[in-house]
Amino acid sequence: MSKKLPPNHEHIDDQMIKLEVNLDNMSGEWLGYVMDLLFEAGANDVYYTPIFMKKNRPGVLLQLLCAQSKLEQMKKILFSETTTLGLRYYPLVVHRLERKFTEVSTQWGKVTVKEGVFEGQVVQKAPEYEDCRQIATQYEMPLKKVYEAVWKEYHKQVDYE
C-alpha cells in the first residue's frame, strides 16, 4: 500500500490553551488522581516537572494542554483538586502531523501502527502500545519482542514510494 498523500494533507494546526500551576505542598498520590481527572475532562496532554520554589522548597510544575472550550473545566479541577492558589494559561497553536493508521497482520492477529505524515510522506511511526501490551500479556512474552515482530511485519507489508 502506498503511503504518499496529497499535498493538502500536510499538517493540522489547533488553537489550544496551555495551563500551568506550581505545587509545593501536595501528595504524589493526589497528582496521579488529578492527572486522571484532567484526561477524563478532555485534556490533550498532562505532565509534571520537578521544580524548586521559594525558599528552595521542592515542588512540581503541573502543565496541561487542552482545547480552548475546555478551559473552565480545567480551571475547576485545578482549583478544587490541587493545593494551588493560582494558575497561568496561555493561548498557543499546536502544529501536529496528520495521523494515519495502518493495520499490520502478525502471528497474533492485527496490530495498528500509527503514522505521522509530513509533506505527503510518513515521517513518524509507532505500533499502538495497547495492542502490543495486550499481546505481550496474553502470550506471556516480553513487550519488546512484540514490538520487534510488529516492526518486522510492518516493513514487509508496507510499500514506501
N, C-alpha and C positions, 0 to 999 in steps of 0.2 A: 504494500500500500504506500502511496506517495505521501510525504509529509510537507510538500511545498504548498503554501496557501496563497490566496490572492493578496496583493499589496495593501488592500484596505483593512486587513486584519492585523495591523502592526502591534497595537497595544490598547490598553484600557486605562483611561485616566479617571480616577474617582475623587470627588471632593469629600474629604474626611475631616475629622477632628482628632487631635491628639490631646489626651488629658493626662495630667500627672499630679501625684501627691507625694510628699515626703512623710515617712512614717518612722518614728523612733521609739514608740512605746506600744508595740503591737506584737502579739504572739505569732510565731511562724505558722502555727496551726490555723489561725484566723486568715492568714494570707492565702492559703490554698482554698479555703472556703470562699473568700471574696473573689478569687480568680474564677472559680466555677460559676458564681453568680453573674459575674460580668460577661462571661462567654454565653451563658444561658439567656442573658438580656440582649445579646446581639453584638457584643464586642468582636471586632475582627482579629484583634491581637491584644494580648495582655502579657506584660513581662515585668520582672523585678530586677533592680540593680542595687548591689550593696553600696552605700554611701556613708560619709562621715558628716555629721551635722554640727550644730552649735556645741561648743564645749567638748568637741571631739567625741560626741556620742555616736555609736554606730547606728545606722538606720537603713531604711530601704526606700528606694525611689520606685514607686509603682507607676507604670505608664501603660496607656491603652490607646488603641485606635478604634474608632467607630464612625459610622455614618453620622452626618450632622443631625439627622432626625432622631438619633438615639441619645443625644447629649443630656437631656433632662433625666432619662432613666439612669444613665451612668452616674450623674451627679447624686441622685437619690441613693444609689447603692454605696457610693464612696463616702457620703456623709453619714449614712445610717450604719454601715457595717465596718468602717475603719475608724481609727482614732484621729484622723486628720481634722484640722481646724480650718483648712482652706485648700483650694486646688487651683491649678492653672490649666488653661486649654488654649489651643492654637488651631486655626484652620490650616489645612495642608492638602496638597494634591498628591495622591499615591499613583505612581506610574507602574502598572502591572503588565506583565506579559499576558497575552491571550493564553488560555489554558485549554488544552485538548486532552482527551482521554482515549487511550488505546488499550484494548484487551489483548493479553498475551496468553496463549494456551501453554499450560505447564502439565507436568505429570500429575499434579494435584488438582487441576481444574484451571479456570480463568483467573488471571490476576490483572488488575488495572495498573497501567503506568501513566502517570500524569506528565504531560509535556508542556513546556513553556515555549511559545512561539514569538520570535522577533524578526521583523522584516521578512516574513514568509518562511522562515526556517526554524526548525526545532533547535533551540539552544540550551534548554534545560530539560531534564527528565528524571523521574524518580518513581520507583514502584510504590504503590499505595501501602503505607505502613500497616493499616488494619488488615488488608488482605494477607500480607506476609506474616503478620503476627498470628492470625488465625491458623494458617497452615503450620507454622512452627509449633504452636500449641497442640493442634490436632495430631500431628505426626511426631511429636516429641523430638524435635530436631532444632539445632541452633538457628536463630533468626538469620545470621549472616549467610548460612548455607542456602536458605530460601532466597535471599536477595541475589546471591551468585547465580542460582539456577534461573531466576526471573531475567536477570541481565543477559544470560546466555541465550535464552529463548527470544528475548526482545530483539537482540541483534540478528538472530537468524530470521525472524519473522517480519521485521520492519525494513522496508526498502527505502534508502535515502537517495534523494535526487540532488 
